[in-house]
Amino acid sequence: MSQKRLNHAHIFNRLVTDSSYTISQAAEATGLSERHIIRLKGEYRKHGIDALVHKNIGRSPAHAISEELRNTIIDLKSSKLFEKANFSISKRY
C-alpha cells in the first residue's frame, strides 16, 4: 500500500475513533470531497483498511485488446501487404 493510502488510513482511523475530528478536517487533510469522506468512512467501518484500496487494482480495462490481437495487428503492419500503408489517420480518432 502506498504512503498516501497509509496516510489516509491514519486519518480515517482518527475520524472513526476521535469524535472531535470532523469530516471537513478529514476532507482537507486527504484532498477528497466531504461526500467522498462520508462514503469512505462507512466503508472503513465495515471493511477496515481494505476499503481504501481501489477495487480495480490488478484488473485490465474493459476496453483493452488482448495480447493475441495486439500481436496480430503488429504482424500485419510489418507484413509486405501493408509496408507502404499510412496509419497516421488512426491516431486522430
N, C-alpha and C positions, 0 to 999 in steps of 0.2 A: 504494500500500500504506500502511496506517495506521501511525502511530508505534508502536502496540502490536505490530503484526506485525514491524516493523523491529527492535524490542527483542527479540522472540522469536528473530528470525533471528540477532542478535548472540549471544544465549545459546546457541542450537543450534550455531553456529559454534564457540563456545568449548567446548561439550560434546564435539564431534567432534574438535577439534584438541588440547585440553588434557586429558590423562589424569587430572590431579588434580581436575578439576571433576566433581562427582558428579551422578548423576541426581536425588538428593534436593535438592541445591542448585539445580539447574535447575527442579525442580518448585516449590520455594519461590519462586524468582525470577519464574516465569511465572504462578503461581497455578493450575497444572494438576496433575493427579494423576501419580504416578510411572509408572503404567501407560501413561498417555497420552503422557508424555515418551518412554518407550521406543519406543512405536509411531511417534511423530513423528520420533524420531532416525533410525530405519531409513528412513523416507520421505525425510528431509532428506539422508541419504547418497546415496540414489538420484536424487532429483529437485532437490536444492538448495532454494533459497528458495521455489520454486513449491509445495513440499509444505506450506507453512504457510498457503497461501491456500485458503479453503473452496471445495469443488468445486461448490457450488450457486450461487455468485455469478453474477448475471445471468440466472438462470432463474426462471420464475414457479412458484409452488407447484402441486403436482399437483391440489389441491382448489380452485384458483382458477377462477372462472367467466369466460367470455370477455367481452370488451368489448361484443360484439353482444348477448349475453344480458342483460348489465347494463343496456344502453340500452333493451331491450325491457321489462324489469321497471319501469324508471323511467317509461317512456311509459305502461305500463298503470296504474301507480299515479296518474299525472297525469290519466288519462282520466276522462270522465264516469261510466263504469261503476263505478269504484272510488273516486269522490271522497269518499264518506262511510264507506268501509271503515276499520276499525281494525286496523292491523297490529302493534300493540304486543305481541300474544301471540307473534309470531315472535321477538321479542327474548329471550324466556325460554328458547328451545331452541337 
